[in-house]
Amino acid sequence: MLNVKMDTQLETPLDPLIDTIEITWIPATNIESSTFDHFLASSSRFDRMSAVGIHLQVRLREEADWSAINATHHERIENNVRGILQNTIPSLEILPSLSRGFLAKSLCDFRAWKTSNPLDEILRQPAVASSSRCYSSSFPFSPKSKDTSFYSRIIRAADENSVDFTTTERTLLEAQHDLHDGQRDLKLALMTFSRSSASATIDAEYLEAWITRPSSPDESFRAVLPIGKSKSDVLVVTSTARDLDFDKLELIWLQRDGKRVVPTSPPSILEIRAPKTTIAASLQAAITGEGFHRRYVMDVEILETGICSAPSESKTILMRVPISNTAYIDLDEIRRMERFGELKLLSFTKHIEIERPSPVSSQHVVGLEFTMPSTNQSHIEFPIHFRYQAPSESELYRQAPVIAPDIFLFCRDGDHGPKKKLKSSDDDDVRNYLQTWGISDQGRSCSGSHWLRLAAVSPLPIMTVLTPVGYLPSRWLVSSMTLCFATMGAVILVWVSVGVAKRTLRASAGADWKGKTD
């Protein structure tokens, strides 16, 4: 686990309504780790961990109120976020995608949800200490990029001497300097920008977690991560075991305060009682159908038993569905399904524009609620439609990415509020370091929450749909044919109209002549 903190000098401060900007990188990986799944997956720092992609989230301040935020405020927030990211990390690959409407009102921070309807809770009964008000958006990784970590991208650019880095990027490069890949696989990365006590700066923080693959069990802490001139703190955590209701962590510092640490033997043991916020599940997703109108299908199976003790009617599944500007969900169609009891819709907006092409469309986030049967297995599906994309000079088809949704389970009888408690530790630095990662955050209380996140062994992949696009080299032919047939149609219409008018006049004249002769 790697953690870097820094102060960033910016001419433009955070918008008064913004508390934190977060960017999370979730790469596609099949590497498993019981330590990661059991602890980091339950961390309060990470709201999106179950779907591959780059996830942007803007958390609003506690005093922010949705009813007071209009379109002008929304546009101001988007401009502020775009400007901060461009000034601090211009290497960020999603920057070209941050067009107008890239932020959508979202359901975030599921640990703070107190009721079965988080949307109603946020809109009508906002808790004073709730951090659930936020904007979010999700993006696929660039198809031209082989690497999925922010570090990999800027390191590659540095090797090519193709980019003039900002102070923030140089700091990250120095922190990563000579921290060799070895046998490690990135599991996630998170970068945050938050308010600083000094009005002229913004606190920036970067966290990265990876899984190592030592050549032998005895080499778990030895030479797994060769470290050179890195000044970052590096902590290796392994070997989780359960003893009664406590979990045990073995951990060793490889580097502290910029200095190498000789691994101790045996490693330090930390006992911790973690909250139940994530449960194992099997999630299989697919997109069925043809053309622009398809269906998103998912089979959900809960792999743990005894999650909810009450009857099945008290269990529901909530899908938090991110919708990019290349797709849309017809809310009128969803409401018709709702009337027949197929699902329940949770949406911040009453209408999603379905006729706009993708270049001028916005992102959206909707919640879809389904009933979980007593068998703990459910088949879920909902319609999804794809927009017309901009024409191309070289392609007949373009990919429309579909980011996987987050899945949550509501147990009416359950109270899985955190009871995090460090049972024993003689290392305050370890305690503080784990608090940084949200693992032992005793000050954060979500007591009374009935929500659990469903997590698969591997993050759900991004699915793509090929949609036909206009072919610009053929525009002269299309324009000519369109003009030709439009002209022909107009001529035929005029000819038919004139003929009808003449027949009407003749019929009228004949009727008048007969009347006079009578």
N, C-alpha and C positions, 0 to 999 in steps of 0.2 A: 504494500500500500504506500503510495506516494502522495505527499501533501505539500503544496506551495502556497504561501500567502504573500501579498504585496499591496502597496499603496499605489494607485494610478492617478497621475495628474491629468485632469481633463478641464478644458474650457467650459464644457457643457455638463452641469451636474445632472443627477438623476431627477426625473420629473417628480414634482411634489406628491403625485399619487402612487409612485412606484416604491416598493420596499426592496425587492431583489429581482435581478435577472439571472436566470439559470439556463445553462445549455448542457444537455446530457447526451453523451455518445454511447449507444448500445450496439456493439458490433455483433455480427452473426458468428456464433461459436458453439461447438458441441462439447467443449471441455467442461467437465463436471468438477465441483468442489463442494463438499459438505460444509466446510467453513463458510464459504461465500453464501451458499443457499440458506444456511441457518441464521447467519448474523447480518451480513450486509443486505440481504434481501428484506430483512426486518428493520433496516435503518430508517430513521425519520428524515434523513437527508434526501432520499431518492424517491420521487413520486412516480417516475416512469422507468420500469426496469424489465418489463415483460415483452417489449416489442422492439425489434431491430429498427434503428434509424437515429436521426439527430433530432432531439426534442428540445424545443425552446419554450420556456415558461417565464412569465412575468407576474410576480406576486405583488399584489397591491397592499398598501398600508392598512392598518386595522381600521382607521377612521374612514376609509373609502367606502362608498355606498353605490351599488349598481344603479339605483334610481337617479342618482345625481350625475352619472357619467353619460354624456351624450356623444353624438358622432364627432363633434369637435374635440372633445377630450380623448376619444379613441384615436383619432388621427394624430393628435399631439403625442400620445404615448408611443404610437408606432414610430413616429419620426425621432423621438428621443432614444428609443431602443436601437433603431437603425444607426443613428449617429454615434452612440456609445460603442457599438460593436465595430463600426468602421474605423473609429479612432483608436481602439485598443487592440483588436485582433483582426486586421484586414485580411489575413490569410483564411479566415473562416469561409468554408466553401458554400455555405447557404446564403451568404450575403446577396448574391444576384437574385435570389428567390424572394427577398424581403420586399416585395412590391406592396402596393396599397391593399389592405385587407388581409395581411399575413397573420394577424393576431385575432384569435376568436375567444369569446368568453367560454370559460371551461370549468368543469368540476375537478378540483384538485385537492390534494391533502386529505385523502380518504380517512386517515386516522382521526381527523377532527369531526367527521360526520357523526351526528348524535342520533338521527332519526332514519326511518326507512326511505325518506324522500329528501336527499341532500339538496336538490334544486330548490325546493320550497324552503328549506332551512336557510339557504344562502340568500334567497330573494326576499323572503318575508320575515324571517326570524334570525337575522344575522347576530351571531354571538359576538360579544365584545372582544373576546380574545381569539376569535377564529381567524385562521389564516387561509380560509378556503376561497377567497375571492382572487381570481387570477385570470390572465389570458394565456393561451398556449397555442402552439402549432408544431407540426411534425414534418420532417423532410427525409427523403431517401439519401443515402450516400451517393456521391457523384460516381457515375459509371466509369469515369476516366481515372478514378483514384483506386489503387489497389489496396491502400491502407485505410483504416477506419478511425484511427486515433488522431486527435488534433496535433499531438506531438509529432507523429509520423509525417504529417503533411508539412509542418513548418521545418522539420529537420531535412526533409527531401528538398524543399525550396532553398534551404541554407546551403546544402551540398551543391546545388546548381547555381548558387550566387545570383538568383533571379529575383530576389525580393529584398527591399529595404525594410527591416523589421522595426516595429514600434518598441517602446521601452518594455511593455508587457510581454511581447513575444520574445525579446532578448532575455528577459528574466526567466521565462519558461525554458528557453534553450539552455541557459546556464545551469538551471536546476536539473535538467535531464542530461547534461553533458557527461559523456562516458558512462552513462548507466546503460550498459549493453543489453540487448534483447535476450541473449542466452536462450534458455528453454522456457520462455514465459509467453502467456497468451493474455491479451487485454480482455478484461471482463466488462469494464465500464470506465467512463471518464466523465467528470463533472466540472464545469467552470461557473463560478458565480460572481456577480457584481452587486455590491450592497452599499448602503450608506456608510460613510465614515464620519467619525466625530469631528474631523476637520472638513470644513465645507468645501475646500478646494480639491479634495481627493475622493476617490471611490475605492473601497476595499475590494480587491480581486482575490479569488481563491481558486486553486486548481487541485482536484483530487483524481487519482488514478488507481484503480485496483486491477491486479492481474493474477493469474494462476501460474505457478511454476511447475515444471515437470523435471524433478531431479533424476539423475541417472540411476540412483539406488535409494532405498528408504533411509539409509544412514546419512545421505547427503542432503537431507531436507533443508538444513540451514547452512551448509558449507558450499561456498562457491556457486550457489545457484544464480545469484545476481552479482556478477562482477561490477564493482563500483569504483570509478576513478576519481574525478574531481567534483563530483556532484556535492552540493552543499545542502541537499534536502535531507529531511528525516525519513528513514526507510525502516519499516517494521514488517517482519514476516510473521504471519499467524498460521498455525496449522493444528492438526490433530484435535478435533472436537470430540468429546466423549460426554455421555450423560450419566450423572450419578444422582439418583433420586430426582429432585426437581431442579438441579443445578446443571449447567453446562460448563465444561472445562475447555479452556483454550491454552495451547502451548504457544508461546511467543518469544521472539528474540529480536533485539535491535541489531540491524546491520550498520546503521549510521545514525548518530544523534548530534545535533548542533554542528553539522558539517564535518564531523570526525568519524573515522571508522571505529567500529566497536568489535572487539574480539568476541565471537559467539560463546556464550557460557554453556556449560554442560553440567547438569541437565537444564533444559530451557525453563523459563519462568512459567508458572501456572497461574491462570486467572480463572476464577469461578464467577459466573454471571447467570442471573436468571433473566432470560429475554422474554419480551412480550410475544403473544401469539398474534401476529399481524399478517402472516403469509402461510398458505397451505399448499401442498403439492397437488397438482392436477395434470391430467392429460388433455391437451388442447390441440385439436386438429382442424385447420381452417382451409377453405378453398373458395374459389369464385366460379360459379357455374353459369351457363347460358352463353349466348352469342351476341355480338353487336354492342350497341351502346347501353343496353338495358339488361342487367344481370342480377345475380343474387349472391350475397355473401353468406357462406354456410360454415358453421362451426359445430363440432361435437365436443362437448365438455364432460369430463368425468373426474370427480373428486377422488383422489387416491387415499386420503386419510379418513379414518372412521371416528365417530363420536364427536364430530364438529359441532353439531346442533342437537340438543337433546329433545327439543320439542318436535311436534309433528311436522311433516314436510311443508304444510301450508305456511309455516313461518320462515321458510327459506326462499330467497329470491336471488337472481343473478342480475347484476347491473353491468352492462357493457358501455364503457366510455369510448365512443367512436370518433376518432379524428378524421375529418373529411378535407382533403386537399382541394386546391382550386381546379384540379382536373376531373373531379367527380362531384356528385351531389346526391343527397337523399331527398326525395319528394315527401315533404312533411304531410301533405294532404293524403298521400298514399299510406303513410305510416299511421295516420289518425284513423283511417278506415280499418286498418288491421287492429288498432287499439279498440275500436268499437266491437269487434268480434272476439275480444279477449285474447288475441295472439301475443300481445306485448303491451308495454306501457312506455310512453314517450316522455322524456325529460329534455326539454330544449329551451335555451335562452331566447330564441327567436321564434316568432310565429310563422315565418315564411322564409324559405330559401329560394332565391331567384334561379329558375331552372333553364332559362333561355339564354343566359349569357355564355359566351365562349370562355375558355379557361384564362386567357390573358387578362381579362377584366373581372374575374371572379375572386371571391374571398374564401378563406378557410373557415370551417365551422367545426364545432364539437357538439355532439348530441349524446344523450344517454338513452339506452334501450334496456328496459327491465323485463326479465322473463322469470317464470316460476321454475324452481328446481324440484324435480320429482323426488320421492323418497328413495329411489334407486341410486341417487347421486349421479345420474347420467342424464344429459339433456342434449337434444338436437336443436340448434338455434339457426335461424336464417332470416334475412331481411333483404329487401331490394336495394340495389345500388346502381346508379346511372352515371354515365361518363359524358363529359362535355366535349364540344368541338375544340380542337387545339389550333394554334396558329399554323398557317400553311408553311411548307418547307421547300427549300431549293433543291434538296437531294433525297428526301425520304417520302415514301408513300404511307408509312405508319410511324406513330410515336408511342412510346410507353407511357401509360398512366399508372403511377405507383399507388398502391393501396397500403397504408400503414396499418398494422394490426391493432385492434382495440385492446384496452386494458379490461380485465374481467375481475369483478368483485362479488363476494358472497355476503348476503345479509342474514344473520341469525338473530331473530327477535329475542331469544332467551339468553343469548351469549353476551358476556361482558369480557372482552379481551383487552381491556385497558392495560397499558404498560405497567409492569411491576419490576422494571429493570433495577437490579440491585447488585452492585459489586460486592461479592461475599468476602473476598480477601485479596488484597494486593498491596505490596510494599513499594510499588512504583507509581508515584503520582503522575509521572510523565505518560505512562501507559494509559492511566485513567483519562487524562486530558486528551491524549491522542485519539482514544476510542470515542470520546465525547465529540471530537471534531467530525468523526464519521457517523455520528448519530447512533452509536451502538450502546452507549451507556449514558444517554442524556436523561438524567434523573429529573431535571428541571422541566421537562416537557411532559405535560399530562394530557392524556387522551382518554381518561377514564370515562366509561359509559359508552364507548364506541362499540357498535355491533358489526362492524364491517371487517372483512378479511380479503386479502388479495389472493387470487389464484395464480400460481406460478408454475410454468412448465419447466422441464429440465433445461431446455434451451429457449432463448427468446424467440417469439413468433416472427417468422421472416416477413420481409416486404414482398407482396405479390404485385405483379405487373400485368396490365392488360394492354394489348396492342390496339390502338384506335386509328382508323384511317384519317389522314389529313390532306388538305389541299396541296397539289403539286404545282409550285409556282412556274416552272418552265412551260406548263400547259395552260397558263392563264390566258394567253392570247386566243387559244382554241376555245377554251371554255367561255371567255368573254364574247368571242365572235358568235359562237353557237347560241349563247344566251340572248344576245342582241337580235340575232336572226329569227329565232323562234318567238321572241317577245314581239318583234315587228310583225311577223306573220300572224300571231295571235291577235294583235291590235287591228290589223287589216281585216281579218276574218270577222272580228267583233263588229267593226264599223260596217262591213258589207252586210252582215246579218241584221244589224240594227236598222240600216237604211231600207233593206228589203221588208222588214217587219213594218216599218213606218209607212212605206208605200202601200202595202196591202191593207193596212189599217185605214189609210186615207181613201183608198178605192172602195173599201167596204162602207165607210161612212158616207161617201158621195152617193153610192148606190142606194143606201137607206133613205137619204134625203130625196132622191129623185122619185122613189116609189111613194113617198109620203105626199109629194106634190101631185102626182097623177091621181091619187085617191081623192 
